[in-house]
């Protein structure tokens, strides 16, 4: 309750401060009324006019809102010199990051990540580690495409996170960045990039490395479970680590054939390998508390590696008509994962199983080809239409084997799943001084086939057709205020981990996927109010999200063993209230408040199970300039309340906090040093969850490393020569081609 009062007080103070600065805003706008009109399609307001050597300049705004997205100007944030992209994400409206660096957009994890306006499959799959290694100094802005138009895939696009890298089109020469950091938990990070342009050719290359130590990845889990049909109880405890390393790299190039034709290409991905290992014990007792059986176990993964790579080729042709363009694209995405997991059991007391250990071997392969054509054509002043088509060929292959030590029990399962999608869309966009609108319709035909190379089951297939409407309407109330109404639809298709029918068994759990899962639709209605002043940015966005037939875990218990699979049974409802405040009460002082209050309701109508609850994911940050070019930061983030996780589990509250101090050196502040502390008074961060539905009840506690201290360095080098600044059309995704930013 205290946190909610703090949020309410912060919003009230921010609003009063905004009213106090309104007169300053009006005066500033009169300095350059023409420039303000040119920006009327956006809620980002900049006052900047040079008159005979006199400069009148207001503080640069960090937030920019358009009909379909919200942009955060990373380069205008002083913290970008030394912090990572993950740190910046905590400040972006509608984005929250939990204590384990899992990213949520608009309160859920159903999103994709773009880099420079194009889908980046490897970044989407492994955002946590890559964005923790990527320095924010390389990023121009972060965009949350809150309302993807009909052009975007309907699959998994409740939102899109677009990472726009530093502009390269205005340079002639070479620029480089080297960034390194080290934490007291023995976690090194290294990043290096080099960007250069000569004539019509622009190239960039970047490499990142992150190391994970045993100390940093230490985890402890304790579970108390009661089975309802028998009254028997299970207690378990495990402690483990997963040290390892991740390497990632990207190569991008673009070539201006002439003023109307551009060719671009990119290739990149990541690779990581972990050494997972740990020990634990499990003990069962009957309803009266008398011991039944127990055992100790040791687990490790002698072979666990994952690598994901993708490459794309784009050709863009502009016509003589201003704003008209044709884009042809091809993308190849590859993922390979190898897992060998061994469990051994000792100190066995009356075990109900015959084996003394097991070895699971899993090989998964994912390959995807995408072909796309897009045509954008202006129809007149303020009107434009975009039409296009896309073809996706997606193939998943998996091979699982299980060997049980001390017995002749073995299993081997092979599964292949193919999805082919043909889509067509039309999008209409309108912009005027006060009104902006976007409406689109997309149709997707998908063919899915599952087969078993080992012949254990029969091949099956499905044919699905989906209509996906989208619509947005925005009204500019004043130069500083806007109101936007939006409706979106997205499709959720199951991945290989949900589809794979291979059975994986241990003494306490048996789990497998469901190859017959279908896609489901999610609809969202939202209203967004934005109020932007020189020292205040305020955004409030209530929204309602609903889905039926969603994919959810199905759990049951028999003979004190938990069985788990998936089915299309989830009925989901969410009412959310997203708030964002960026307030500059004094020169050199900035306060950020970013939170998402929501009520969630999960239901399995077939079984009558329900979970529901209120929660608030929040982030506070205070930034203060100090003497001697020092900058101080203090932040707190976490979750208040109890939130449902599926139809069985409730997650409890958590919180974390950090502080840092930084200073820049050398000419043009090319070298920046930062020291920081994360949760310095807590050695471990605790999380709690409980099972409230189904055949058993349990309570689980987990402890992960919390306290850490960080030293980071960031060095920029090279010399650039500026050229003519080009106009930017961010709605058209025209600011980036082939992974290189083309905007201002």
C-alpha positions in Angstrom: 0.0 0.0 0.0 2.9 2.3 0.8 4.3 1.9 -2.8 0.9 2.8 -4.3 0.7 6.0 -2.2 4.2 6.9 -3.4 3.2 6.4 -7.0 0.0 8.5 -6.5 2.0 11.3 -4.8 4.6 11.3 -7.6 1.9 11.6 -10.2 0.3 14.5 -8.4 3.5 16.4 -7.9 4.5 15.8 -11.5 1.2 17.2 -12.7 1.5 20.3 -10.6 5.0 20.9 -11.9 3.7 20.5 -15.4 1.1 23.2 -14.9 3.7 25.5 -13.5 5.9 25.1 -16.6 3.1 25.6 -19.1 3.8 29.4 -19.4 7.5 28.6 -20.2 6.3 26.2 -22.9 4.1 28.8 -24.5 6.9 31.3 -24.6 9.4 28.8 -26.0 7.0 27.7 -28.8 6.7 31.3 -30.0 10.4 31.3 -30.7 10.0 28.8 -33.4 6.3 28.3 -34.4 7.2 26.9 -37.8 9.4 24.1 -36.3 6.6 23.2 -34.0 4.2 22.8 -36.9 6.5 20.4 -38.6 6.4 18.2 -35.6 2.6 18.2 -35.2 2.4 14.5 -36.0 4.4 13.7 -32.9 4.1 14.5 -29.2 7.8 15.2 -29.0 8.4 18.9 -28.7 11.7 20.6 -29.1 12.5 24.3 -28.8 15.7 25.1 -30.6 16.3 28.4 -32.6 19.5 30.2 -33.3 19.2 34.0 -33.9 22.4 35.9 -34.7 24.6 34.0 -32.3 21.9 33.8 -29.5 20.6 30.3 -28.8 17.3 29.7 -27.0 17.2 26.0 -26.1 15.0 23.9 -23.8 15.9 20.6 -22.3 15.8 17.8 -24.9 12.7 15.5 -24.5 13.3 11.8 -24.1 9.8 10.6 -25.2 8.3 10.8 -28.7 4.8 9.4 -29.4 3.3 8.6 -32.8 0.2 6.8 -34.1 1.7 3.4 -33.6 4.7 3.7 -31.3 6.5 5.4 -28.4 10.1 6.2 -28.8 12.7 6.8 -26.1 15.7 9.0 -27.0 18.6 7.0 -25.5 21.2 9.5 -26.6 19.5 12.3 -24.8 19.8 10.3 -21.5 23.1 10.9 -19.7 23.1 7.4 -18.3 23.5 6.0 -21.9 27.2 6.7 -21.7 27.9 3.8 -19.4 24.8 1.8 -18.9 23.5 -1.1 -20.9 20.4 -1.4 -23.1 18.8 -3.5 -20.4 19.2 -0.6 -18.0 17.6 1.8 -20.5 14.7 -0.5 -21.0 13.6 0.0 -17.4 12.9 3.7 -18.3 10.9 3.1 -21.5 7.1 3.5 -21.2 5.1 0.2 -21.3 8.3 -1.8 -20.7 9.0 -3.6 -17.3 12.0 -5.8 -16.4 11.7 -8.2 -13.5 14.4 -9.2 -11.0 15.7 -11.9 -13.4 15.9 -9.5 -16.3 12.9 -11.0 -18.1 11.3 -8.3 -20.3 7.6 -7.6 -20.3 5.9 -5.2 -22.8 2.4 -3.9 -21.9 2.5 -6.4 -19.1 3.1 -9.6 -21.0 5.9 -11.6 -22.7 4.1 -12.0 -26.1 6.3 -9.7 -28.3 9.1 -9.7 -30.9 12.3 -7.7 -31.0 13.4 -5.7 -34.0 16.8 -4.2 -34.7 16.8 -1.2 -36.9 13.3 -1.8 -38.1 13.7 -5.5 -39.0 12.9 -8.7 -37.1 15.9 -10.1 -35.3 15.1 -13.7 -34.4 18.3 -14.4 -32.4 17.8 -11.2 -30.3 14.1 -12.1 -29.7 15.1 -15.6 -28.5 18.0 -14.4 -26.2 17.3 -10.8 -25.4 18.2 -11.1 -21.8 21.9 -11.9 -22.2 22.5 -9.8 -25.4 20.9 -6.6 -24.1 22.7 -6.9 -20.8 26.0 -6.9 -22.8 25.1 -4.2 -25.4 26.1 -0.7 -24.3 23.4 1.9 -24.5 25.9 4.3 -26.1 25.5 2.4 -29.4 21.7 2.8 -29.4 20.0 5.9 -30.9 16.5 5.2 -29.5 14.3 2.4 -28.3 10.8 2.2 -29.8 7.9 0.3 -28.4 5.6 -0.3 -31.4 2.5 -0.5 -29.2 0.1 -1.0 -32.0 1.6 -3.0 -34.9 -0.1 -2.4 -38.1 -1.4 -5.0 -40.6 2.1 -5.1 -42.1 3.5 -7.0 -39.1 3.1 -10.7 -38.7 -0.1 -11.5 -36.7 1.9 -14.1 -34.8 3.2 -12.9 -31.5 2.9 -9.2 -32.1 1.0 -7.8 -29.2 3.9 -5.4 -29.2 7.3 -4.9 -30.9 10.5 -3.7 -29.3 12.6 -1.9 -31.9 16.3 -1.2 -31.1 17.5 1.6 -33.4 21.3 1.7 -33.5 23.4 4.8 -33.8 23.0 6.6 -37.2 25.6 5.8 -39.8 24.3 7.6 -42.8 25.6 11.0 -41.8 29.3 10.0 -41.5 32.3 9.8 -43.6 35.1 8.1 -41.8 35.3 5.6 -38.9 33.9 5.4 -35.5 34.5 2.7 -32.8 33.4 1.9 -29.3 34.9 -0.4 -26.7 33.0 -1.1 -23.5 33.9 -3.4 -20.6 32.4 -4.1 -17.2 33.1 -6.4 -14.3 31.0 -7.3 -11.2 31.9 -8.6 -7.8 30.1 -11.8 -8.7 32.8 -12.5 -11.3 30.8 -11.5 -14.3 32.8 -9.9 -17.1 31.2 -8.2 -20.1 33.0 -7.0 -23.2 31.6 -5.1 -26.2 33.4 -3.8 -29.3 32.0 -2.2 -32.5 33.4 -0.5 -35.5 31.4 1.5 -38.0 32.6 3.2 -41.2 31.5 4.7 -44.4 33.3 5.4 -47.6 31.4 6.7 -50.6 28.2 4.8 -51.0 29.2 1.8 -48.8 28.4 1.7 -45.1 29.6 -1.2 -42.9 29.5 -2.0 -39.2 30.7 -4.9 -37.2 30.1 -5.6 -33.5 31.0 -8.3 -31.0 29.9 -9.0 -27.5 31.0 -11.4 -24.7 29.4 -12.2 -21.4 30.7 -14.5 -18.7 28.5 -16.1 -16.0 30.3 -17.5 -12.9 29.2 -20.1 -10.4 28.8 -17.3 -7.7 26.5 -15.2 -9.9 24.3 -18.2 -11.0 24.0 -19.8 -7.6 20.3 -20.7 -6.9 18.6 -22.4 -4.1 15.0 -23.9 -4.3 12.9 -25.3 -1.5 9.4 -26.9 -2.1 6.7 -28.2 0.3 3.9 -30.2 -1.5 0.8 -32.0 -0.3 -1.1 -34.4 -2.6 -4.9 -34.0 -2.1 -6.0 -37.5 -3.0 -3.7 -39.3 -0.6 -2.7 -36.6 1.9 1.0 -37.6 1.3 3.6 -34.9 1.5 6.8 -34.2 -0.4 9.7 -31.9 0.6 12.5 -31.2 -1.7 15.6 -28.9 -1.7 18.2 -28.2 -4.4 21.2 -26.0 -4.8 22.9 -25.5 -8.1 24.9 -23.2 -10.5 25.1 -22.8 -14.2 28.3 -21.0 -15.1 29.0 -20.4 -18.8 29.6 -17.8 -21.5 27.8 -16.2 -24.4 29.3 -14.8 -27.6 27.3 -12.7 -30.1 28.2 -10.8 -33.2 26.6 -8.9 -36.0 27.9 -7.7 -39.5 25.8 -5.1 -41.4 26.4 -3.5 -44.8 24.4 -1.2 -47.1 25.2 0.2 -50.5 23.5 3.1 -52.2 23.3 2.0 -55.9 22.0 5.4 -56.8 19.5 7.9 -55.3 16.6 5.6 -55.8 18.0 2.1 -55.1 19.5 0.7 -52.0 20.9 -2.8 -51.3 21.6 -3.9 -47.7 22.5 -7.1 -46.0 23.1 -8.3 -42.4 24.3 -11.5 -40.7 24.6 -12.2 -37.0 23.6 -14.3 -34.0 24.8 -15.7 -30.7 26.2 -18.8 -29.1 26.3 -19.9 -25.5 27.4 -22.9 -23.5 26.6 -23.7 -19.9 27.9 -26.0 -17.3 24.7 -26.7 -15.3 25.1 -28.8 -12.1 23.7 -29.1 -8.6 22.7 -31.3 -5.7 19.4 -31.9 -3.9 17.3 -34.2 -1.8 13.7 -35.3 -1.8 11.7 -36.9 1.0 8.1 -38.3 1.0 5.9 -38.9 4.1 2.4 -40.2 4.5 -0.6 -38.1 5.8 0.4 -38.9 9.4 3.9 -37.7 8.9 5.7 -41.1 8.8 8.5 -41.3 6.3 7.7 -43.2 3.1 10.8 -42.9 0.9 13.7 -40.5 0.2 16.8 -40.1 -2.0 19.5 -37.6 -2.8 20.3 -36.6 -6.4 23.1 -35.0 -8.3 22.4 -33.4 -11.7 24.6 -31.9 -14.4 24.6 -31.2 -18.0 27.9 -32.4 -19.6 26.8 -31.0 -22.9 24.5 -28.0 -23.1 24.9 -25.6 -26.0 22.7 -23.3 -28.0 23.4 -21.2 -31.1 21.1 -19.1 -33.2 22.0 -17.2 -36.5 20.1 -15.2 -39.0 20.9 -13.4 -42.2 18.8 -11.1 -44.4 19.0 -9.3 -47.7 16.9 -6.3 -48.6 16.4 -4.3 -51.8 14.6 -0.9 -51.7 13.5 1.0 -54.7 12.2 4.6 -54.4 10.2 6.1 -57.3 10.1 9.7 -58.4 6.9 10.2 -56.4 8.0 11.5 -53.0 7.5 8.9 -50.2 6.7 5.9 -52.6 8.9 2.9 -52.2 9.0 -0.9 -53.0 10.9 -3.2 -50.7 11.9 -6.9 -51.3 13.3 -8.9 -48.5 14.6 -12.4 -47.7 15.5 -13.7 -44.3 17.0 -17.0 -43.1 16.9 -18.0 -39.4 18.7 -21.0 -37.8 18.6 -22.3 -34.3 20.4 -25.4 -33.0 20.3 -26.6 -29.4 22.0 -29.6 -27.8 21.2 -30.8 -24.3 22.6 -33.8 -22.4 21.3 -33.9 -18.8 22.3 -36.6 -16.3 20.7 -37.3 -13.0 22.2 -39.8 -10.5 20.5 -40.9 -7.2 22.0 -42.2 -4.0 21.1 -42.7 -0.3 18.0 -44.4 -1.6 15.4 -45.4 1.1 12.5 -47.5 -0.1 12.4 -45.9 -3.6 9.3 -46.8 -5.7 11.5 -46.7 -8.9 14.1 -49.2 -10.0 16.7 -47.0 -11.7 19.7 -45.3 -10.1 20.0 -42.5 -12.6 19.0 -41.3 -16.1 20.6 -39.6 -19.1 18.4 -37.4 -21.3 19.8 -36.4 -24.8 17.9 -33.8 -26.8 18.7 -32.3 -30.2 16.5 -29.5 -31.6 16.8 -27.8 -35.0 14.8 -24.8 -36.2 15.0 -23.4 -39.7 12.9 -20.6 -41.1 12.8 -18.9 -44.6 10.9 -15.7 -45.1 10.1 -13.8 -48.3 8.4 -10.5 -48.2 7.3 -7.7 -50.6 6.0 -4.3 -49.4 4.8 -1.3 -51.4 4.1 2.1 -49.8 2.4 4.8 -51.8 1.2 8.3 -50.8 -2.3 9.1 -52.0 -2.3 12.8 -51.4 -1.7 15.2 -48.6 -1.8 13.3 -45.3 -2.9 10.0 -46.9 -0.9 6.9 -47.7 -1.5 3.2 -48.2 0.8 0.2 -47.8 0.2 -3.2 -49.2 2.3 -6.4 -49.1 2.6 -10.1 -49.0 4.8 -12.5 -47.0 5.6 -16.2 -47.2 7.1 -18.1 -44.2 8.5 -21.7 -44.3 9.2 -22.9 -40.7 10.7 -26.3 -39.9 11.2 -27.8 -36.4 13.0 -31.1 -35.8 13.6 -32.8 -32.4 15.2 -36.0 -31.3 15.0 -37.1 -27.7 16.4 -40.2 -26.0 16.2 -41.4 -22.4 18.4 -44.0 -20.8 17.7 -45.2 -17.2 20.7 -46.6 -15.3 20.5 -50.0 -13.6 17.6 -51.1 -15.9 17.1 -51.9 -19.6 14.5 -49.2 -19.9 15.1 -46.8 -22.8 13.1 -44.5 -25.0 13.8 -42.7 -28.3 11.4 -40.1 -29.9 11.7 -38.2 -33.2 9.3 -35.4 -34.2 9.1 -33.0 -37.1 6.8 -30.1 -37.3 6.4 -27.8 -40.4 4.4 -24.6 -40.6 3.9 -22.7 -43.8 2.2 -19.3 -43.7 1.0 -17.1 -46.7 -0.1 -13.7 -45.7 -1.4 -10.5 -47.4 -2.2 -7.2 -45.9 -3.4 -3.6 -46.6 -2.7 -0.7 -44.3 -4.2 2.9 -44.5 -2.5 5.8 -42.7 -3.9 9.3 -42.4 -2.2 12.4 -40.8 -3.4 15.9 -40.3 -2.6 18.8 -37.9 -5.0 17.4 -35.2 -6.0 13.9 -36.3 -4.0 10.7 -37.1 -5.5 7.4 -38.0 -4.4 3.9 -39.0 -6.5 1.0 -40.1 -5.5 -2.3 -41.6 -6.5 -5.8 -42.4 -4.3 -8.9 -42.7 -5.2 -12.4 -43.8 -3.0 -15.4 -42.9 -3.4 -18.9 -44.3 -1.3 -21.4 -42.4 -0.6 -25.1 -43.0 0.8 -27.2 -40.2 2.0 -30.8 -40.4 3.5 -33.1 -37.7 5.2 -36.3 -38.5 7.2 -39.0 -36.8 10.3 -40.3 -38.7 10.5 -43.3 -36.4 7.0 -44.3 -37.5 5.6 -44.5 -33.9 2.5 -42.4 -34.8 0.6 -41.3 -37.8 1.3 -38.0 -39.7 -1.3 -35.3 -39.1 -1.9 -31.8 -40.6 -4.1 -28.7 -40.1 -5.3 -25.9 -42.4 -6.1 -22.6 -40.7 -7.3 -19.2 -42.0 -7.1 -16.1 -39.9 -8.4 -12.5 -40.4 -6.5 -10.0 -38.3 -7.9 -6.4 -38.1 -6.0 -3.4 -36.6 -7.2 0.2 -36.0 -5.8 3.3 -34.2 -7.1 6.8 -33.9 -5.2 9.7 -32.3 -6.3 13.3 -31.6 -3.9 16.1 -30.7 -5.8 18.0 -28.0 -3.1 20.7 -27.7 0.5 21.0 -28.8 1.4 19.2 -25.6 -1.5 16.8 -25.1 -2.8 13.9 -27.2 -5.3 11.1 -26.8 -5.2 7.8 -28.7 -7.6 4.9 -29.0 -6.5 1.5 -30.4 -7.6 -2.0 -31.1 -5.2 -4.8 -32.0 -5.4 -8.6 -32.7 -2.6 -11.1 -32.5 -2.1 -14.8 -33.1 -0.3 -17.2 -30.7 1.1 -20.3 -32.4 2.8 -23.1 -30.4 6.5 -23.5 -30.5 8.5 -26.8 -30.6 8.8 -27.0 -26.8 5.0 -27.1 -26.5 4.5 -29.4 -29.5 7.3 -32.0 -28.8 5.5 -35.2 -27.7 8.6 -36.9 -26.3 8.2 -38.0 -22.7 10.7 -36.8 -20.1 10.4 -38.6 -16.7 12.0 -38.4 -13.3 10.9 -39.8 -9.9 8.6 -36.9 -9.2 7.4 -35.5 -12.7 6.5 -36.8 -16.1 6.2 -34.2 -18.8 5.6 -34.0 -22.6 4.3 -31.6 -25.2 1.1 -31.8 -27.2 1.6 -32.0 -31.1 -2.1 -31.2 -31.7 -2.1 -27.7 -30.2 -3.8 -25.0 -32.3 -3.2 -21.2 -32.6 -5.3 -18.7 -30.5 -6.2 -15.1 -30.9 -5.6 -12.2 -28.5 -7.5 -8.9 -28.7 -6.6 -5.6 -26.9 -8.3 -2.3 -26.6 -6.4 0.6 -25.1 -6.7 4.3 -24.5 -3.5 6.4 -24.2 -3.3 10.0 -22.8 0.1 11.8 -23.2 1.1 15.1 -21.8 4.5 16.4 -22.7 6.0 19.7 -21.4 9.7 20.9 -21.3 10.2 19.5 -17.8 7.4 16.9 -17.6 6.3 13.9 -19.6 3.2 12.1 -18.4 1.5 9.1 -20.0 -1.5 7.2 -18.7 -2.8 4.1 -20.7 -5.7 2.0 -19.4 -6.2 -1.2 -21.5 -8.2 -4.4 -21.6 -6.8 -7.6 -23.0 -8.8 -10.9 -23.6 -8.0 -14.3 -25.1 -9.9 -17.6 -25.3 -8.5 -21.0 -26.3 -5.1 -20.0 -25.2 -2.2 -22.4 -24.7 -1.8 -23.3 -21.0 -0.1 -26.0 -18.9 -2.2 -29.0 -17.8 -1.1 -30.6 -14.6 -2.4 -33.7 -12.7 -1.1 -36.0 -10.0 -1.2 -39.8 -9.8 0.5 -42.0 -7.2 2.3 -38.9 -5.9 3.8 -38.2 -9.4 3.1 -34.9 -11.2 2.1 -35.2 -14.9 2.4 -32.1 -17.1 1.4 -31.2 -20.7 -0.3 -28.4 -22.7 -3.7 -27.7 -24.2 -5.8 -24.9 -25.7 -7.9 -24.3 -22.6 -6.9 -20.9 -21.2 -9.5 -18.1 -20.9 -7.5 -15.0 -20.1 -8.6 -11.5 -19.1 -6.4 -8.5 -18.1 -7.3 -5.0 -17.1 -4.2 -2.8 -16.9 -3.3 0.8 -16.1 0.1 1.8 -17.3 1.7 5.0 -16.1 4.9 6.8 -17.0 6.3 10.0 -15.5 9.5 11.8 -16.4 9.9 14.9 -14.3 12.7 17.5 -14.1 11.9 19.6 -11.0 15.3 21.3 -11.0 18.2 21.7 -13.4 20.3 18.6 -13.2 17.6 16.5 -11.5 15.4 13.9 -13.2 12.8 11.6 -11.7 11.4 8.6 -13.6 8.3 6.6 -12.6 7.3 3.6 -14.8 4.7 1.2 -13.5 2.0 -1.2 -14.7 -0.9 -1.8 -12.4 -3.0 -4.8 -13.6 -5.7 -7.2 -12.6 -5.4 -10.7 -14.3 -7.9 -13.5 -14.5 -6.9 -17.0 -15.7 -9.6 -19.7 -16.1 -9.9 -23.3 -17.3 -13.6 -23.6 -18.0 -13.4 -27.3 -18.4 -12.1 -28.0 -14.9 -13.4 -24.9 -13.2 -9.9 -23.7 -12.1 -9.3 -20.0 -11.7 -6.5 -17.7 -10.6 -6.8 -14.0 -10.3 -5.1 -11.0 -8.6 -3.8 -7.5 -8.6 -0.2 -6.6 -9.0 2.0 -3.6 -9.9 5.4 -3.8 -11.7 7.2 -0.6 -10.9 10.5 1.2 -11.6 11.7 4.4 -9.9 14.9 6.2 -10.9 16.4 9.5 -9.6 19.2 11.1 -11.5 21.2 14.0 -10.1 24.1 16.0 -11.5 26.9 16.8 -8.9 30.0 19.0 -8.9 33.2 17.9 -10.7 31.1 16.4 -13.6 29.8 13.6 -11.5 26.4 12.0 -12.1 24.5 10.1 -9.3 21.7 7.5 -9.9 19.4 5.8 -7.5 16.7 3.4 -8.5 14.2 0.9 -7.1 12.2 -1.7 -8.9 10.0 -4.7 -8.3 6.5 -6.1 -8.1 3.8 -5.4 -5.5 0.9 -7.8 -5.0 0.1 -11.4 -6.1 -0.1 -12.2 -9.8 -1.4 -15.4 -11.4 1.0 -17.5 -13.5 -1.3 -19.7 -15.6 -4.2 -21.5 -14.0 -2.3 -23.2 -11.1 0.2 -20.8 -9.6 0.4 -17.4 -7.9 3.6 -15.4 -7.8 4.4 -13.2 -4.8 6.0 -9.7 -4.5 9.7 -8.9 -4.8 11.9 -5.8 -5.0 15.4 -4.7 -5.8 17.4 -1.4 -5.7 20.6 0.0 -7.1 22.9 3.1 -7.0 25.7 4.3 -9.2 28.1 7.2 -9.7 29.8 8.1 -13.0 32.2 10.6 -14.5 33.5 11.3 -18.0 37.1 12.1 -19.0 39.2 13.1 -22.0 38.2 15.4 -24.9 34.5 15.3 -25.8 33.9 13.0 -22.8 35.2 10.0 -24.8 36.0 8.0 -21.7 33.3 7.4 -19.1 33.8 5.4 -15.8 31.0 4.2 -13.7 30.8 2.4 -10.3 27.6 0.8 -9.1 26.0 -1.3 -6.4 23.0 -3.6 -6.9 21.0 -4.6 -3.7 24.1 -4.0 -1.6 22.4 -5.0 1.7 20.9 -8.3 0.4 23.1 -11.3 -0.4 20.2 -13.2 -1.9 17.0 -12.1 -3.7 14.0 -14.2 -2.6 11.0 -15.2 -4.8 7.9 -17.1 -3.7 5.1 -19.0 -5.5 2.3 -21.3 -4.5 0.1 -23.7 -6.3 -3.6 -23.0 -5.6 -5.4 -25.4 -8.1 -5.2 -29.0 -9.2 -4.4 -32.3 -7.5 -1.9 -30.9 -5.1 -0.9 -27.8 -3.2 2.6 -26.6 -2.8 4.7 -23.6 -1.6 8.0 -22.9 -3.3 10.8 -20.5 -2.3 13.8 -19.6 -4.4 16.9 -17.7 -3.6 19.2 -16.1 -6.2 22.3 -13.9 -5.8 21.4 -10.3 -5.2 24.3 -8.2 -3.9 26.9 -7.1 -6.5 29.2 -4.2 -7.2 30.1 -3.1 -10.8 32.9 -1.2 -12.5 32.4 -0.3 -16.1 34.4 1.6 -18.7 33.2 3.0 -22.1 35.6 4.5 -24.7 34.6 6.1 -28.0 37.3 6.6 -30.7 37.5 7.7 -34.3 36.7 10.7 -36.4 33.5 11.4 -38.3 32.6 14.1 -40.8 29.0 15.2 -40.8 27.0 15.4 -44.1 23.5 16.6 -44.9 20.9 15.5 -42.4 18.1 13.4 -44.1 14.4 13.6 -43.2 13.1 10.8 -41.1 9.8 8.8 -41.7 9.7 6.5 -38.7 6.2 5.3 -39.3 7.3 4.0 -42.7 10.3 2.2 -41.1 12.3 4.1 -43.7 14.9 5.2 -41.2 16.6 1.8 -41.4 17.6 -0.5 -44.2 19.3 -3.8 -43.7 20.3 -3.1 -40.1 21.8 0.3 -40.6 19.9 3.4 -39.4 19.1 5.8 -42.2 17.3 8.4 -40.1 18.3 11.6 -38.4 
